[in-house]
Amino acid sequence: MSTAKPASSDAADAKPDQAQKVRSPKPDIERGVKVIQAQVKLLPNAPGVYRMLDHADEVLYVGKARNLKKRVSNYTFPAKLPHRIFRMVSETQRMEFVRTHTEVEALLLESNLIKKLRPRFNVLLRDDKSFPYILLTGDHDWPQLVKHRGARSRKGDYFGPFASAGAVNRTITALQRAFLIRNCSDAIFASRTRPCLQYQIKRCAAPCVGYVSEAEYGELIAQAKDFLTGSSRKVSQQLAERMQEASDALDFESAARYRDRIRALAHIQSHQDINVEGVEDADVLALHGEGGTACIQVFFFRGGSNYGNRAYFPSHDKSLEAGEILAAFVGQFYDNKPPPKLVLVSHDMPEQELIAEALSTRADRKVEVLRPQRGSKRKLMEHAIANAREAHGRRLAESSSQRRLLEGLAEALDLEQPPERIEVYDNSHIQGTNATGAMIVAGPDGLMKNAYRKFNIRNVVPADAPMPAAEDLEEGADAPVQAGDDYAMMRQVLTRRFSRALKEDPDRTSGNWPDLVLIDGGQGQDSVAREVFSELGIEDVAIVSIAKGPDRDAGRERFFTGKRPPFSLPINDPVLYFLQRLRDEAHRFAIETHRAKRAKAIGQSKVDEIPGIGAKRKKALLHHFGSAREVSRAGLQDLEAVDGISRTVAKRIYDFFHEEG
């Protein structure tokens, strides 16, 4: 792939302090057209990807073209442009281009850049988390059955994707009952001397203690693979024959075990909800749009089994047709996951054949994209569309309810208008140790979990130690926090959050500035928050603090707004319940963050603090000596005897513990 300009030169490379110097000019269609006309003269008649950027080097739009020159020249005729594109051209200050060998390459690159840069004039896929898979490991003599997310770096067979972790967990539990495959880690497997509870409840054959031979266990693995790849009828028939053979031989105990395994398989099949003959490996993508918004339901079928479904609500312009929204969704959805052999869609898409070719290129095999017209596949699509319609209706009802809550919130807290973004802050620690701050975010669509942030409290001074003088602090360092000082922790969290916001987005064009900051705390925390905002010169962000009522009773909370004396809301007011939910979610997230930090600290040892000792050497040391204490007591010659520890490294380890002692 040859490039006119490197794809990495995007808005993320712009320096924050440069952005402060840029003033946002008014949209100007004539200026935008001139910018584009100047670029058209230099463009080749070749496929590629183009980006439109605004005054702050933020990407407005990413597009692909079979012919860059012809495609981009279409933007130079404002009278023919739809309103959305007219606005985009009006804001365009410059353009960047990447030339590709083929249009398929351009389509793949376009999808990748849209997901990476999230331009506001493109259709954007939200909540694109990785899907869980079932993994039968292949790097051990006795394979393990586990849930897996992320890159497929571990050797083994992967089955999925599943729509949710719950679907995977239920399937794994049933597979354990049916095939008695272990799910313990390799370390636990190696250390067992007697069967664990999984064997007692008939979910494992106990290969760890030799209760099953390697050949017998291999047969169980083969049956599980057959079942997961669509041969469930064959597996059920085999088990039924063996149950009958055991029964005929009067081996009723074995017959009962086979009966239980057959029931476990039937349990999986009975929870598939809908299965369609002739659909083996396929994804079903059904779109329903109404009122300028759309829902896309994705159903996953693998090995003839339904692995569940998930609803998506892509961000898009109201003027776009259903096929255009679906086409943009498909490109981004499969950017980081392999497509199945068949993708069924509810609407004809622009350049559908090109999309199929791009998916085939990504999967390295033929992928068919089809809009079913009749038969069982059409009935399946109608079922998916009905699910999309229902999910869309629920979303609209939730959004309407959320909007009413925000309007009530604005009235109750004397805000000028309903907030579009609410940030809620809380801290968590135990006697000052492992202190963390947490920020959650909510808006018109509910909680925005991808915007949550964690703050490790820095520069903590022990409770019994004197605080350093201001002149002793390094320039730019965080103000010291006495262990257990909640007010100082809140000050540090808010200072770090909003100092960075002022530096990186002074013009507030990113949409990441809150309209309302909600503090979990009373008058003390409220005073700290207002001091921080005053020092930073932030005057137009509302601050409200919520304090627990007498005896910490829910419903008797007091609110501090800075505009009137502290007050409470009626106990049956929906706004009060909404604020309690936000406060409780911030508290949950803060505690979860603190627990994770504490668990990590507990798992660390003095070996972690030795410079130059990574995970591999640490593992070698602990395996050799058994504990960090024994490592600290070892002599130079003992340390040198460890695999991977040279004389120089051994001296460094010895000196570290010698100096510490």
VENBELRA-V782415 format. One line per field, one symbol per residue. burial: I if it has 24 or more other ideal C-beta (glycine too) atoms within 12 Angstrom, else O. A space follows every 50 residues. Layout:
# VENBELRA-V782415
burial: ???
This chain:
# VENBELRA-V782415
burial: OOOOOOIOOIIOOOOOOOIOOOOOOOOOIOOIIOIIIOIIOOIIOIIIII IIIIIIIIIIIIIIIIOIIOIIOIIIOIOOOOOOIIIIIIIIIIIIIIII OOIIIIIIIIIIIIIIIIIIIIIIIIIIOOIIIIIIIOOIOIIIIIIIIO OOOOOOIIIIIIIIOOIIOIIIIIIIIIIIIIIIOOOOIOOIOOIIOIIO OIIIIIIIOOOIOOOOIOOIIOIIIIIIOIOIOOIIOIIOOIIOOOOOOO OOOOOOIIIIIIOIIOOIIOOIOIIIOOIOIIIIIIIIIOOOIIIIIIII IIIIIIIIIIIIIIIIIOOIOIIIIIIIIIIIIIIIIIIIIIIIIIIOIO IIOIIIIIIIIIIOOOIIIIIIOOOOIOOIIIIIIOIIIOIIOOIIOOOO OIOOIIOIIIOIIOIOOIIIIIIIIIIIIOOIOIIIIIIIIIIIIIIIOO IIIIIIIOIIIOOOOOOOOOOOOOOOOIIIIIIOIIIIIIIIIIIIIIIO IIOIIIIOOOOIIIIIIIIIIIOOIIOIIIOIIOOIOIOOIIIIIIIOOO OOOOOOIIIIIIOOOOOIIOOOOOIIOIIIIIIIIIIOIIIOIIOOIOOO OOOOIOIOOIOOIOOOIIOIIIOIIOOIOOIIOIOOOOIOOIOOIOOOII OIIIOIIOOOO
